[in-house]
């Protein structure tokens, strides 16, 4: 990853949220951390210049599926990676149909997530160059 990315991370588990924020910040990226889907969606409405969204699937209130649905309406080109320790095959199929870049099973190696984030950011770069 050669450029600084603006990444939104959403997870109701504070340990996961802080760990991912630290990983992204250590690599020189700007990570905005949210423990609720509603807070993240509100942030994105006011700050549309985000490169990638990484969200947990199962959260109280607005879950990852609803976050993805709302982002597809307001920010259709932002890549979204969904993380879950409990995703079923039906969940995965629904998320992919809604436009998730990937559904990542917890626990995962940080390199696996970083590869998905990098691929998502490069797809945004290609779309911006074409437009």
VMD Tcl script that builds the backbone (N, CA, C; Angstrom):
set m [mol new atoms 393]
animate dup $m
set s [atomselect $m all]
$s set {name element resname resid chain x y z} {
  {N N UNK 1 A 0.848 -1.172 0.000}
  {CA C UNK 1 A 0.000 0.000 0.000}
  {C C UNK 1 A 0.891 1.231 0.000}
  {N N UNK 2 A 0.847 1.986 -1.055}
  {CA C UNK 2 A 1.775 3.089 -1.209}
  {C C UNK 2 A 1.201 4.419 -0.747}
  {N N UNK 3 A -0.081 4.564 -0.697}
  {CA C UNK 3 A -0.677 5.839 -0.317}
  {C C UNK 3 A -1.349 5.726 1.041}
  {N N UNK 4 A -1.534 6.875 1.675}
  {CA C UNK 4 A -2.280 6.881 2.929}
  {C C UNK 4 A -3.754 6.695 2.598}
  {N N UNK 5 A -4.368 5.733 3.253}
  {CA C UNK 5 A -5.786 5.463 3.041}
  {C C UNK 5 A -6.604 6.038 4.188}
  {N N UNK 6 A -7.818 6.427 3.872}
  {CA C UNK 6 A -8.791 6.855 4.881}
  {C C UNK 6 A -9.731 5.673 5.090}
  {N N UNK 7 A -9.638 5.063 6.261}
  {CA C UNK 7 A -10.354 3.825 6.538}
  {C C UNK 7 A -11.305 4.043 7.702}
  {N N UNK 8 A -12.545 3.602 7.542}
  {CA C UNK 8 A -13.518 3.597 8.631}
  {C C UNK 8 A -13.607 2.159 9.130}
  {N N UNK 9 A -13.448 1.990 10.446}
  {CA C UNK 9 A -13.532 0.674 11.067}
  {C C UNK 9 A -14.693 0.698 12.048}
  {N N UNK 10 A -15.571 -0.330 11.951}
  {CA C UNK 10 A -16.758 -0.410 12.809}
  {C C UNK 10 A -16.768 -1.772 13.490}
  {N N UNK 11 A -16.762 -1.783 14.820}
  {CA C UNK 11 A -16.853 -3.040 15.572}
  {C C UNK 11 A -17.284 -2.707 16.988}
  {N N UNK 12 A -18.230 -3.469 17.523}
  {CA C UNK 12 A -18.689 -3.214 18.885}
  {C C UNK 12 A -17.739 -3.787 19.933}
  {N N UNK 13 A -16.760 -4.583 19.527}
  {CA C UNK 13 A -15.748 -5.122 20.433}
  {C C UNK 13 A -14.588 -4.124 20.490}
  {N N UNK 14 A -14.442 -3.454 21.639}
  {CA C UNK 14 A -13.434 -2.399 21.767}
  {C C UNK 14 A -12.015 -2.918 21.531}
  {N N UNK 15 A -11.737 -4.162 21.917}
  {CA C UNK 15 A -10.413 -4.728 21.696}
  {C C UNK 15 A -10.088 -4.866 20.221}
  {N N UNK 16 A -11.036 -5.384 19.451}
  {CA C UNK 16 A -10.850 -5.529 18.001}
  {C C UNK 16 A -10.720 -4.153 17.367}
  {N N UNK 17 A -11.571 -3.241 17.769}
  {CA C UNK 17 A -11.568 -1.887 17.203}
  {C C UNK 17 A -10.215 -1.202 17.418}
  {N N UNK 18 A -9.714 -1.255 18.645}
  {CA C UNK 18 A -8.435 -0.613 18.952}
  {C C UNK 18 A -7.278 -1.300 18.233}
  {N N UNK 19 A -7.307 -2.636 18.166}
  {CA C UNK 19 A -6.229 -3.370 17.502}
  {C C UNK 19 A -6.166 -3.022 16.017}
  {N N UNK 20 A -7.317 -3.006 15.350}
  {CA C UNK 20 A -7.333 -2.662 13.926}
  {C C UNK 20 A -6.920 -1.212 13.705}
  {N N UNK 21 A -7.376 -0.325 14.560}
  {CA C UNK 21 A -6.965 1.069 14.454}
  {C C UNK 21 A -5.456 1.215 14.581}
  {N N UNK 22 A -4.871 0.490 15.514}
  {CA C UNK 22 A -3.421 0.546 15.714}
  {C C UNK 22 A -2.673 -0.007 14.504}
  {N N UNK 23 A -3.160 -1.127 13.946}
  {CA C UNK 23 A -2.521 -1.709 12.759}
  {C C UNK 23 A -2.541 -0.709 11.607}
  {N N UNK 24 A -3.693 -0.135 11.328}
  {CA C UNK 24 A -3.801 0.807 10.209}
  {C C UNK 24 A -2.966 2.064 10.448}
  {N N UNK 25 A -3.008 2.597 11.654}
  {CA C UNK 25 A -2.239 3.804 11.948}
  {C C UNK 25 A -0.740 3.544 11.891}
  {N N UNK 26 A -0.296 2.388 12.352}
  {CA C UNK 26 A 1.120 2.028 12.290}
  {C C UNK 26 A 1.610 1.985 10.846}
  {N N UNK 27 A 0.731 1.598 9.933}
  {CA C UNK 27 A 1.086 1.542 8.518}
  {C C UNK 27 A 0.923 2.891 7.816}
  {N N UNK 28 A 0.564 3.920 8.577}
  {CA C UNK 28 A 0.493 5.266 8.015}
  {C C UNK 28 A -0.858 5.657 7.459}
  {N N UNK 29 A -1.886 4.891 7.787}
  {CA C UNK 29 A -3.225 5.207 7.295}
  {C C UNK 29 A -4.019 5.977 8.352}
  {N N UNK 30 A -5.038 6.658 7.902}
  {CA C UNK 30 A -5.938 7.384 8.799}
  {C C UNK 30 A -7.115 6.467 9.100}
  {N N UNK 31 A -7.248 6.047 10.355}
  {CA C UNK 31 A -8.333 5.147 10.735}
  {C C UNK 31 A -9.314 5.884 11.636}
  {N N UNK 32 A -10.572 5.921 11.217}
  {CA C UNK 32 A -11.644 6.490 12.030}
  {C C UNK 32 A -12.403 5.312 12.621}
  {N N UNK 33 A -12.487 5.252 13.953}
  {CA C UNK 33 A -13.015 4.087 14.650}
  {C C UNK 33 A -14.394 4.362 15.240}
  {N N UNK 34 A -15.317 3.405 15.039}
  {CA C UNK 34 A -16.685 3.541 15.535}
  {C C UNK 34 A -17.149 2.227 16.141}
  {N N UNK 35 A -17.831 2.316 17.293}
  {CA C UNK 35 A -18.337 1.092 17.902}
  {C C UNK 35 A -19.809 0.846 17.600}
  {N N UNK 36 A -20.424 1.696 16.776}
  {CA C UNK 36 A -21.792 1.442 16.315}
  {C C UNK 36 A -21.902 1.761 14.822}
  {N N UNK 37 A -22.747 1.004 14.154}
  {CA C UNK 37 A -22.987 1.252 12.736}
  {C C UNK 37 A -23.620 2.608 12.500}
  {N N UNK 38 A -24.530 3.004 13.384}
  {CA C UNK 38 A -25.206 4.289 13.230}
  {C C UNK 38 A -24.242 5.470 13.274}
  {N N UNK 39 A -23.285 5.421 14.213}
  {CA C UNK 39 A -22.296 6.498 14.300}
  {C C UNK 39 A -21.435 6.560 13.041}
  {N N UNK 40 A -21.060 5.393 12.524}
  {CA C UNK 40 A -20.224 5.348 11.315}
  {C C UNK 40 A -20.976 5.889 10.105}
  {N N UNK 41 A -22.240 5.511 9.954}
  {CA C UNK 41 A -23.039 5.990 8.822}
  {C C UNK 41 A -23.209 7.510 8.902}
  {N N UNK 42 A -23.429 8.031 10.106}
  {CA C UNK 42 A -23.545 9.483 10.274}
  {C C UNK 42 A -22.228 10.171 9.913}
  {N N UNK 43 A -21.108 9.599 10.320}
  {CA C UNK 43 A -19.793 10.151 9.980}
  {C C UNK 43 A -19.605 10.165 8.464}
  {N N UNK 44 A -19.956 9.062 7.817}
  {CA C UNK 44 A -19.781 8.967 6.367}
  {C C UNK 44 A -20.669 9.950 5.611}
  {N N UNK 45 A -21.834 10.265 6.164}
  {CA C UNK 45 A -22.706 11.254 5.527}
  {C C UNK 45 A -22.038 12.629 5.519}
  {N N UNK 46 A -21.274 12.925 6.577}
  {CA C UNK 46 A -20.603 14.217 6.678}
  {C C UNK 46 A -19.193 14.208 6.088}
  {N N UNK 47 A -18.609 13.020 5.926}
  {CA C UNK 47 A -17.228 12.874 5.451}
  {C C UNK 47 A -17.165 11.821 4.350}
  {N N UNK 48 A -17.613 12.158 3.163}
  {CA C UNK 48 A -17.705 11.150 2.108}
  {C C UNK 48 A -16.365 10.696 1.529}
  {N N UNK 49 A -15.272 11.382 1.825}
  {CA C UNK 49 A -13.964 11.014 1.261}
  {C C UNK 49 A -13.312 9.919 2.097}
  {N N UNK 50 A -13.809 8.717 1.958}
  {CA C UNK 50 A -13.281 7.541 2.653}
  {C C UNK 50 A -12.907 6.530 1.586}
  {N N UNK 51 A -11.775 5.844 1.783}
  {CA C UNK 51 A -11.301 4.883 0.783}
  {C C UNK 51 A -11.862 3.482 0.979}
  {N N UNK 52 A -12.018 3.052 2.232}
  {CA C UNK 52 A -12.460 1.690 2.537}
  {C C UNK 52 A -13.196 1.702 3.870}
  {N N UNK 53 A -14.236 0.853 3.975}
  {CA C UNK 53 A -14.946 0.639 5.233}
  {C C UNK 53 A -14.767 -0.826 5.616}
  {N N UNK 54 A -14.404 -1.041 6.891}
  {CA C UNK 54 A -14.261 -2.381 7.446}
  {C C UNK 54 A -15.250 -2.466 8.597}
  {N N UNK 55 A -16.216 -3.398 8.505}
  {CA C UNK 55 A -17.272 -3.467 9.511}
  {C C UNK 55 A -17.491 -4.882 10.015}
  {N N UNK 56 A -17.761 -4.973 11.310}
  {CA C UNK 56 A -18.208 -6.233 11.896}
  {C C UNK 56 A -19.614 -6.514 11.366}
  {N N UNK 57 A -19.989 -7.775 11.328}
  {CA C UNK 57 A -21.332 -8.136 10.870}
  {C C UNK 57 A -22.347 -8.024 11.996}
  {N N UNK 58 A -22.087 -8.699 13.097}
  {CA C UNK 58 A -23.044 -8.762 14.206}
  {C C UNK 58 A -22.723 -7.688 15.238}
  {N N UNK 59 A -23.614 -6.684 15.301}
  {CA C UNK 59 A -23.496 -5.607 16.275}
  {C C UNK 59 A -24.894 -5.232 16.737}
  {N N UNK 60 A -25.003 -4.751 17.976}
  {CA C UNK 60 A -26.321 -4.278 18.412}
  {C C UNK 60 A -26.731 -3.038 17.624}
  {N N UNK 61 A -28.017 -2.835 17.499}
  {CA C UNK 61 A -28.497 -1.681 16.727}
  {C C UNK 61 A -28.329 -1.952 15.250}
  {N N UNK 62 A -27.599 -1.097 14.570}
  {CA C UNK 62 A -27.378 -1.244 13.136}
  {C C UNK 62 A -26.232 -2.241 12.905}
  {N N UNK 63 A -26.560 -3.381 12.289}
  {CA C UNK 63 A -25.528 -4.393 12.042}
  {C C UNK 63 A -24.799 -4.114 10.728}
  {N N UNK 64 A -23.812 -4.954 10.423}
  {CA C UNK 64 A -22.995 -4.752 9.225}
  {C C UNK 64 A -23.778 -4.828 7.929}
  {N N UNK 65 A -24.804 -5.654 7.889}
  {CA C UNK 65 A -25.634 -5.751 6.685}
  {C C UNK 65 A -26.345 -4.431 6.414}
  {N N UNK 66 A -26.889 -3.832 7.465}
  {CA C UNK 66 A -27.585 -2.546 7.293}
  {C C UNK 66 A -26.602 -1.429 6.963}
  {N N UNK 67 A -25.419 -1.451 7.560}
  {CA C UNK 67 A -24.384 -0.473 7.205}
  {C C UNK 67 A -24.097 -0.573 5.707}
  {N N UNK 68 A -23.899 -1.793 5.226}
  {CA C UNK 68 A -23.614 -2.012 3.806}
  {C C UNK 68 A -24.764 -1.523 2.929}
  {N N UNK 69 A -25.998 -1.822 3.292}
  {CA C UNK 69 A -27.160 -1.357 2.515}
  {C C UNK 69 A -27.172 0.170 2.402}
  {N N UNK 70 A -26.948 0.830 3.517}
  {CA C UNK 70 A -26.972 2.301 3.510}
  {C C UNK 70 A -25.811 2.888 2.708}
  {N N UNK 71 A -24.640 2.260 2.820}
  {CA C UNK 71 A -23.499 2.757 2.052}
  {C C UNK 71 A -23.700 2.571 0.561}
  {N N UNK 72 A -24.338 1.507 0.150}
  {CA C UNK 72 A -24.578 1.289 -1.276}
  {C C UNK 72 A -25.510 2.353 -1.828}
  {N N UNK 73 A -26.397 2.898 -0.989}
  {CA C UNK 73 A -27.288 3.972 -1.428}
  {C C UNK 73 A -26.555 5.308 -1.496}
  {N N UNK 74 A -25.749 5.606 -0.480}
  {CA C UNK 74 A -25.116 6.923 -0.399}
  {C C UNK 74 A -23.695 6.976 -0.965}
  {N N UNK 75 A -22.967 5.867 -0.919}
  {CA C UNK 75 A -21.570 5.804 -1.361}
  {C C UNK 75 A -21.348 4.494 -2.119}
  {N N UNK 76 A -21.919 4.356 -3.289}
  {CA C UNK 76 A -21.904 3.057 -3.973}
  {C C UNK 76 A -20.523 2.535 -4.350}
  {N N UNK 77 A -19.512 3.399 -4.413}
  {CA C UNK 77 A -18.194 2.950 -4.866}
  {C C UNK 77 A -17.210 2.658 -3.750}
  {N N UNK 78 A -17.558 2.952 -2.502}
  {CA C UNK 78 A -16.626 2.677 -1.400}
  {C C UNK 78 A -16.584 1.168 -1.154}
  {N N UNK 79 A -15.390 0.567 -1.226}
  {CA C UNK 79 A -15.278 -0.859 -0.914}
  {C C UNK 79 A -15.583 -1.112 0.567}
  {N N UNK 80 A -16.329 -2.177 0.825}
  {CA C UNK 80 A -16.689 -2.548 2.192}
  {C C UNK 80 A -16.250 -3.988 2.433}
  {N N UNK 81 A -15.495 -4.185 3.511}
  {CA C UNK 81 A -15.096 -5.520 3.952}
  {C C UNK 81 A -15.871 -5.802 5.230}
  {N N UNK 82 A -16.556 -6.926 5.265}
  {CA C UNK 82 A -17.323 -7.327 6.444}
  {C C UNK 82 A -16.539 -8.413 7.178}
  {N N UNK 83 A -16.428 -8.265 8.500}
  {CA C UNK 83 A -15.761 -9.256 9.339}
  {C C UNK 83 A -16.811 -9.956 10.192}
  {N N UNK 84 A -16.634 -11.263 10.401}
  {CA C UNK 84 A -17.567 -11.967 11.265}
  {C C UNK 84 A -16.994 -13.285 11.750}
  {N N UNK 85 A -17.301 -13.593 12.972}
  {CA C UNK 85 A -16.974 -14.898 13.510}
  {C C UNK 85 A -18.149 -15.846 13.413}
  {N N UNK 86 A -19.276 -15.346 12.913}
  {CA C UNK 86 A -20.508 -16.140 12.914}
  {C C UNK 86 A -21.294 -16.081 11.613}
  {N N UNK 87 A -20.700 -15.685 10.522}
  {CA C UNK 87 A -21.439 -15.547 9.259}
  {C C UNK 87 A -21.819 -16.920 8.708}
  {N N UNK 88 A -23.074 -17.043 8.327}
  {CA C UNK 88 A -23.545 -18.259 7.677}
  {C C UNK 88 A -23.333 -18.136 6.171}
  {N N UNK 89 A -23.543 -19.224 5.449}
  {CA C UNK 89 A -23.427 -19.152 3.987}
  {C C UNK 89 A -24.489 -18.210 3.418}
  {N N UNK 90 A -25.674 -18.168 4.038}
  {CA C UNK 90 A -26.712 -17.226 3.598}
  {C C UNK 90 A -26.283 -15.784 3.850}
  {N N UNK 91 A -25.678 -15.528 5.016}
  {CA C UNK 91 A -25.156 -14.185 5.304}
  {C C UNK 91 A -24.150 -13.772 4.236}
  {N N UNK 92 A -23.215 -14.662 3.940}
  {CA C UNK 92 A -22.170 -14.365 2.958}
  {C C UNK 92 A -22.783 -14.059 1.585}
  {N N UNK 93 A -23.744 -14.869 1.176}
  {CA C UNK 93 A -24.381 -14.663 -0.124}
  {C C UNK 93 A -25.098 -13.311 -0.171}
  {N N UNK 94 A -25.795 -12.972 0.904}
  {CA C UNK 94 A -26.498 -11.686 0.973}
  {C C UNK 94 A -25.521 -10.529 0.911}
  {N N UNK 95 A -24.434 -10.614 1.676}
  {CA C UNK 95 A -23.452 -9.531 1.722}
  {C C UNK 95 A -22.776 -9.329 0.374}
  {N N UNK 96 A -22.421 -10.418 -0.291}
  {CA C UNK 96 A -21.802 -10.308 -1.613}
  {C C UNK 96 A -22.804 -9.720 -2.609}
  {N N UNK 97 A -24.059 -10.153 -2.538}
  {CA C UNK 97 A -25.093 -9.620 -3.436}
  {C C UNK 97 A -25.304 -8.118 -3.210}
  {N N UNK 98 A -25.127 -7.674 -1.966}
  {CA C UNK 98 A -25.267 -6.250 -1.656}
  {C C UNK 98 A -24.030 -5.438 -2.044}
  {N N UNK 99 A -22.954 -6.118 -2.411}
  {CA C UNK 99 A -21.776 -5.414 -2.883}
  {C C UNK 99 A -20.587 -5.398 -1.951}
  {N N UNK 100 A -20.560 -6.281 -0.939}
  {CA C UNK 100 A -19.383 -6.349 -0.069}
  {C C UNK 100 A -18.176 -6.787 -0.891}
  {N N UNK 101 A -17.040 -6.160 -0.662}
  {CA C UNK 101 A -15.787 -6.541 -1.326}
  {C C UNK 101 A -15.411 -7.952 -0.902}
  {N N UNK 102 A -15.601 -8.257 0.409}
  {CA C UNK 102 A -15.273 -9.579 0.943}
  {C C UNK 102 A -15.945 -9.751 2.290}
  {N N UNK 103 A -16.090 -11.015 2.694}
  {CA C UNK 103 A -16.548 -11.357 4.031}
  {C C UNK 103 A -15.410 -12.149 4.657}
  {N N UNK 104 A -14.822 -11.589 5.680}
  {CA C UNK 104 A -13.628 -12.131 6.316}
  {C C UNK 104 A -14.007 -12.807 7.627}
  {N N UNK 105 A -13.631 -14.071 7.781}
  {CA C UNK 105 A -13.948 -14.816 9.000}
  {C C UNK 105 A -12.983 -14.465 10.118}
  {N N UNK 106 A -13.542 -14.173 11.299}
  {CA C UNK 106 A -12.724 -13.952 12.494}
  {C C UNK 106 A -12.447 -15.302 13.125}
  {N N UNK 107 A -11.292 -15.522 13.691}
  {CA C UNK 107 A -10.128 -14.647 13.683}
  {C C UNK 107 A -9.429 -14.711 12.327}
  {N N UNK 108 A -8.707 -13.665 12.004}
  {CA C UNK 108 A -7.984 -13.595 10.734}
  {C C UNK 108 A -6.606 -12.997 10.987}
  {N N UNK 109 A -5.712 -13.240 10.070}
  {CA C UNK 109 A -4.382 -12.643 10.150}
  {C C UNK 109 A -4.475 -11.205 9.645}
  {N N UNK 110 A -3.809 -10.267 10.302}
  {CA C UNK 110 A -3.846 -8.875 9.828}
  {C C UNK 110 A -3.476 -8.737 8.352}
  {N N UNK 111 A -2.548 -9.548 7.878}
  {CA C UNK 111 A -2.139 -9.461 6.467}
  {C C UNK 111 A -3.300 -9.765 5.531}
  {N N UNK 112 A -4.188 -10.656 5.943}
  {CA C UNK 112 A -5.355 -10.990 5.115}
  {C C UNK 112 A -6.256 -9.771 4.946}
  {N N UNK 113 A -6.522 -9.063 6.038}
  {CA C UNK 113 A -7.340 -7.850 5.978}
  {C C UNK 113 A -6.627 -6.763 5.188}
  {N N UNK 114 A -5.340 -6.591 5.430}
  {CA C UNK 114 A -4.589 -5.554 4.725}
  {C C UNK 114 A -4.598 -5.780 3.222}
  {N N UNK 115 A -4.530 -7.028 2.793}
  {CA C UNK 115 A -4.608 -7.321 1.358}
  {C C UNK 115 A -5.944 -6.914 0.779}
  {N N UNK 116 A -7.036 -7.177 1.496}
  {CA C UNK 116 A -8.367 -6.799 1.015}
  {C C UNK 116 A -8.542 -5.284 0.979}
  {N N UNK 117 A -8.011 -4.598 1.976}
  {CA C UNK 117 A -8.098 -3.136 2.020}
  {C C UNK 117 A -7.318 -2.536 0.858}
  {N N UNK 118 A -6.130 -3.074 0.587}
  {CA C UNK 118 A -5.300 -2.580 -0.516}
  {C C UNK 118 A -5.997 -2.788 -1.859}
  {N N UNK 119 A -6.576 -3.956 -2.063}
  {CA C UNK 119 A -7.299 -4.239 -3.309}
  {C C UNK 119 A -8.474 -3.272 -3.464}
  {N N UNK 120 A -9.194 -3.019 -2.381}
  {CA C UNK 120 A -10.315 -2.089 -2.430}
  {C C UNK 120 A -9.884 -0.685 -2.785}
  {N N UNK 121 A -8.779 -0.242 -2.208}
  {CA C UNK 121 A -8.284 1.103 -2.489}
  {C C UNK 121 A -7.828 1.219 -3.938}
  {N N UNK 122 A -7.180 0.182 -4.459}
  {CA C UNK 122 A -6.740 0.237 -5.854}
  {C C UNK 122 A -7.929 0.261 -6.806}
  {N N UNK 123 A -9.032 -0.399 -6.464}
  {CA C UNK 123 A -10.203 -0.368 -7.344}
  {C C UNK 123 A -10.802 1.035 -7.369}
  {N N UNK 124 A -10.748 1.744 -6.247}
  {CA C UNK 124 A -11.217 3.131 -6.195}
  {C C UNK 124 A -10.334 4.002 -7.084}
  {N N UNK 125 A -9.003 3.815 -7.007}
  {CA C UNK 125 A -8.083 4.592 -7.829}
  {C C UNK 125 A -8.389 4.413 -9.312}
  {N N UNK 126 A -8.646 3.182 -9.743}
  {CA C UNK 126 A -8.942 2.919 -11.156}
  {C C UNK 126 A -10.219 3.630 -11.566}
  {N N UNK 127 A -11.257 3.595 -10.728}
  {CA C UNK 127 A -12.517 4.244 -11.089}
  {C C UNK 127 A -12.339 5.754 -11.186}
  {N N UNK 128 A -11.524 6.340 -10.283}
  {CA C UNK 128 A -11.323 7.783 -10.316}
  {C C UNK 128 A -10.540 8.186 -11.566}
  {N N UNK 129 A -9.587 7.375 -12.011}
  {CA C UNK 129 A -8.810 7.695 -13.197}
  {C C UNK 129 A -9.653 7.598 -14.462}
  {N N UNK 130 A -10.600 6.671 -14.487}
  {CA C UNK 130 A -11.456 6.477 -15.651}
  {C C UNK 130 A -12.474 7.617 -15.748}
  {N N UNK 131 A -12.969 8.072 -14.609}
  {CA C UNK 131 A -14.025 9.103 -14.601}
  {C C UNK 131 A -13.542 10.437 -15.095}
}
mol reanalyze $m
mol bondsrecalc $m
mol representation Tube
mol addrep $m
